[in-house]
Structure formats: structure tokens, C-alpha cells
């Protein structure tokens, strides 16, 4: 006799048990284990936004059997080792790095139209391939791959997977060659490990320039053999009267080395002729009256100046630039040049005309704050614009004229990407002289059209400075930098057509769990739909 297709008593008991288990969260009926897993991060969910994304296919799943295969010189092997080091702690997988093998994760250098930092990421059921023309491009591809994995991959202990990577193809390259962040180590001193921590955070968002503000009225932070009191005496203080500190040459070399391993170039800044009280306090002969002022621990600006008429001033400049250039393999040396209110304009021009050639003599390209455009910018010099929306028309016209005459610009408008500005009147630390800068305002501008009269071709890139008058700790740095740093990185990397606040705020929100996993202390702006913790 044909069995009745209804439920037998035994089947009913089993089904009832399964339903109880399912209700308790222990089973999802009708779903295989892979289907129960959270969907992989979509290819277009990353920050900065990629140039193009073509989704489709079966995601790749990183497992205990996954290997990391490298095709290229020793530098590619090093990037593969770096990737393995990122993924091993949370996955618990061995992830061997080899120069042979099929499937898994492949890092490959090849000729192609990728540019100096672009890359291609292709993912499917059989594996993930990262392709670039340069090691820098491969390194940026690794940062994208990292963001395509669950945020828990950033944790230092073994986490529960699965570790899926969405299927499809992603093509990417930067809009601007210069994508920077500045850290002021002069107002408050930050140790080598603290700077390294910030470098790792910058690398995640494809920033490639680390501008270190090494001297100011409150402190001198780099050893100079020919002028030893600059560091030993001028570096001993900081804002508020703390102990201060300075980098030995070995310390500085280690910062440069570590930054290079993350494909960041260090841009050292010695601010002149103003912002020089730490130097003036260290050596009486740098003062016009031959009297050294006391060290300064306040936060006012514009009161100090090197003595432009003295030979000792140019001996000092030559020695400092020579020694710093020898320590710095990067292309640039920043001369500051801002807020020189105690230097007569004619003296300012005279000083800059004599000091800029020293930078070229020692093999570097000059960068100066945009007041440099009021003098005679050297051929090839970059001017860093830090004005605000309310900056006077004459000053903006001066910058625009210099840009039309061949001086390229780095854009750092203070009321957009100065990371030390408060978000709101109630947040802290931070200052507010340039205004309150919430996340939306920081993101919502176009570098290519920001300054009237400046050709788009004159814009070299974007930099987000962080001045440290109110910051003493890494947590303070992070609170001011995140989430605004990610937006500055996107403005520098992504095509203008991809800049859209409504879409960006959702992608930014997805970074929150990653920052939680990394232990980054960030501001949970109400303008961003952060997931619940």
C-alpha cells in the first residue's frame, strides 16, 4: 500500500525538535552552512571609492588551505608576507607565502595601464588575483582586499569566520598623485611607536604622504649634529609645559623606513622664518639682538622670526636643510613660511629667495604654505593652501595667479580638512578658529574646482593636517582624524564623479566595526548611520 505523505509521529517529533532549536538560534532550516554565513562585503563598499566595479560570480572563501602566491621580485614577496601577517591572527590559518601554486590569493606585477599606483582585483570561486604595474599598486590592492573581508579580520585573536570575498572585478587608480596627512609633533611630541600607529591607519586608506611638522615655537623635534642645542634644549618643552622630546637621527630613519614599508613618503617640515621660537631660544646668535628668548609653552602664533639680516641665519638654514635632506629619501622638504607676522614682507621675500635654493642644492623640491606665493616660489615648488571660505579675495587671487604661472598646489582648506577643528561645540579635543567641521562639511567639496581661477591641472593633491595644540595621546589623534581622514583620502583618490555624500556616509558607516576591531578611538558622528555596537 502506498504510504501516506502526511507526517508520521516520529517525523513530527523530529521536526518539532528542529523547530525548537531553530527558535533558539541554533539552526536555520533549509540552509547549508555556507548559505547561513553573512553575505560578503560588496566590491563597491570600500573607502576610498574605486574607479569601477563589475560584480558577479561566486565569492571566494579563505580557508585553512588558502595560500598566498607571489609573482614578481622580492618586494612583491614582502607585500605577500605583509598580507599574511594581517590575516593570520584573526583567521588562525597558516596562509603560506610561496612563489608557486594555483588558486588562493595571487599577487602579480605586470605591464598594463595601471599607472604608478593603480591596480586590478579579480575575485571568483577559485581565488583572488591582485594585479598592478608597481609594488605600490599591489600594496593598495591589499588594502582593498582587507576591506572586502569582514571587519573581524582586524582583531588580534582568532575569530569565527567564514572569510568570504565578493566575486567580480574592481579597477582602481588615484585621482591625485599627492594624498597626504600631516602630524604636528612640535606642539606636543609623539613617540616613534605612536607615529607608526598613525602610519598604519593612513595606509589603510591609500594615503601616500606623511608630512611631519618637526619644528615650531614650542619645540624642535629632530637632531641636528651641527646645532645640537636645537634638539637637546629646544626640544625639551611642549605646549602646557610638558617634557617634550625629539627624534634622534636613528629614530627618524626608522620612521622613514616604516613609512616606506607602507608606501608613504615622509615630508619633513622645518618652519621658517616664523614659528621659530624653539630655535631662537636654543641659540642667541639667531636673534637680531643676540639675546635668546625663553622657551615658549603657549599656543599663540606670529610673534617669532629669524633675523633675516644675519649671516648666522643662513648658516643655520643651510646646515639644517643639508642634514635633514640627507636623512630623507623622499622628494620634498617643507619650509613652512606661514604666519610670519613678525617678519617684514620685504625681509620675508628676501629670506625665501635665499633659502629655497638650498633645498634644491640638497636634492629636494620645496613645499611651502601658500604664503610662499607672496614671494617668488622656486621652479617646481608646491604651495600648500590652508585658507578658509572667508579668506580674503586678494590672497586667493595671489594663490590662483601663482598656480596659473606654474606653481602646483596641495589643498588643505582649514575649514574642510584641518583635522584639529572641533566637530561641534560640544566635542573635544580640538580648536575652532576655522569653524566647526562636521563630517559632511569635511567631505563635501571638490579639490578640482575649489579655488576660483586655479586650473584643475595645477592641483597636485589633498592633505589633511592635524595640529596638536590640544592633543597629547594617540586616542586624541584618532578621535580628531576619524572619520574625517577617510573622507580626505577619498577626495584625493576617487574620481570626482564618485563623490556623493549620500552614498559615502553609508560606506563610511561600514568602516565603524573595522575601527572598533582595530581599537581606533573615533567620533561617532550623528551624520553617519553607524551600525549598532
WOSULVEN-V38749 format. One record per backbone hydrogen bond with DSSP energy under -1.0 kcal/mol. CO is the residue of the C=O (numbers start at 1). NH is the residue of the N-H. Records with the same first field share a line. If there is no record, write none. Layout:
# WOSULVEN-V38749
CO: NH  NH
This chain:
# WOSULVEN-V38749
8: 12
9: 13
10: 14
11: 15
12: 16
13: 17
14: 18
15: 19
16: 20
17: 21
18: 22
19: 23
20: 24
21: 26
22: 25
28: 31
32: 36
42: 45
52: 171
54: 169
60: 165
63: 66
67: 105
68: 98
69: 107
71: 109
73: 76  77
74: 78
75: 79
76: 80
77: 81
78: 82
79: 83
80: 84
81: 85
82: 86
83: 87
84: 88
87: 91
88: 92
90: 159
96: 68
98: 70
104: 128
105: 69
106: 130
107: 71
108: 132
112: 114
114: 118
119: 172
120: 131
121: 170
122: 129
123: 168
124: 127
127: 124
128: 106
129: 122
130: 108
131: 120
132: 110
134: 138
135: 139
136: 140
137: 141
138: 142
139: 143
140: 144
141: 145
142: 146
143: 147
144: 148
150: 153
151: 154
152: 155
163: 62
165: 60
167: 56
168: 123
169: 54
170: 121
171: 52
172: 119
178: 462
179: 208  209
180: 464
181: 211
182: 466
183: 213
187: 239
191: 195
192: 196
193: 197
194: 198
195: 199
196: 200
197: 201
198: 202
199: 203
200: 204
202: 205  207
203: 206
208: 265
209: 181
210: 267
211: 183
212: 214  269
213: 185
214: 221
219: 216
221: 247
224: 227
227: 230
228: 232
229: 233  234
233: 236
235: 245
238: 241
247: 223
248: 252
249: 253
250: 254
251: 255
252: 256
253: 257
254: 258
255: 259
256: 260
257: 261
259: 262  264
260: 263
265: 210
267: 212
268: 334
269: 214
273: 306
276: 280
277: 281
279: 283
283: 286
284: 287
286: 307
287: 290
297: 240
306: 308
307: 310
311: 315
312: 316
313: 317
314: 318
315: 319
316: 320
317: 321
318: 322
319: 323
320: 324
321: 325
322: 326
323: 327
331: 365
333: 367
334: 270
335: 272
336: 369
339: 341
340: 343
344: 348
345: 349
346: 350
347: 351
348: 352
349: 353
350: 354
351: 355
352: 356
355: 358  359
356: 360
357: 361
358: 362
359: 364
360: 363
365: 333
366: 382
367: 335
368: 384
369: 372
370: 373
371: 374
372: 375
378: 381
382: 368
383: 410
384: 370
385: 412
387: 414
388: 391
392: 396
393: 397
394: 398
395: 399
396: 400
397: 401
398: 402
399: 403
400: 404
401: 405
402: 407
403: 406
408: 383
409: 460  461
410: 385
411: 463
413: 416  417
418: 421
420: 431
422: 437
431: 422
432: 435
438: 442
439: 443
440: 444
443: 445
446: 449
451: 454
455: 458
456: 459
458: 409
460: 178
461: 411
462: 180
464: 182
465: 419
466: 184
468: 471
473: 477
474: 478
475: 479
476: 480
477: 481
478: 482
481: 485
482: 523
484: 488
485: 489
486: 490
487: 491
488: 492
489: 493
490: 494
492: 176
493: 175
495: 498
496: 499
500: 504
501: 505
503: 507
504: 508
505: 509
506: 510
508: 511
509: 512
511: 515
512: 516
513: 517
514: 518
515: 520
523: 525
525: 528
528: 530
